[in-house]
Amino acid sequence: MQAKIKSEKVLIRGQKFRKLVAFEGIAKRSELPVEYLPDFNWSDYPGPEFALSDDGLSLRAMLPRECGLPAQDVRDNLIYTGAEFLSIGKSLPEQDFQALLKWLRICGARLAKINKRLAAENAGWAGEEEHAI
């Protein structure tokens, strides 16, 4: 299933914003491969990542600082952004929304590459075995 974000175009004080309405086809952290989303560690950053929160109402992302999105935490060249900015009902300025889409596509391509390799590596790994002891 393709990941999707549904938004509503709104004007706030004459400025273009996107109100986040729904997230579809985005995996929760517990559903993603460990290689894509390892235990949270700023120093071992493997690449851009995002996941749906457990309640399904917000996104969490760790991205390079140059992504231009608002951050909840910044360290070195990385930002962490999440529920404070990326929750259902929140409105993002249009330029932030477009930056979000760009980086989510980059994250999605990275995840697809990992999933394809893991599928090949794990092909045939199924079924039951009986072991004499």
Steps between C-alpha positions, in 0.01 A plus 500: 500500500628844416543743789276806480438821688165669457493874551259789475608832348430782745583868525621632833533876518542509120773232498471159328499204739422127481294351781593134557181293466608134478796264463453181297731207431773627733650234725531533875846486653441143625423384143818632336825308443764553768746609231269784396406612850757382756477585867505877539862609501609833360858386443410191293271677252459263202301737278174696487208321663137546588226293662142530615449542874344210689169688529499568123449872548847638430823441312846480652802575282875531533643699213805704402495854638489645147150356448362832622220355712421619853680291759420375848868419556819581311839336542801522275361496145173322586151603601227300669147613426175344607164549666557867580505580127383191307167400659153465352336842520827697499560755224837539329608792280493390136882509468535274807237262362685474166829440686327228703376327183847515345667342803228239552553389140874471567426296815253282308758426229753403768245269664405341166867422430543340844176299464600372154840381627348339810237320288777348287712406804206341682341319205409146600529567873167353606350185636550277799791276582543221748830461683604186685686570821 
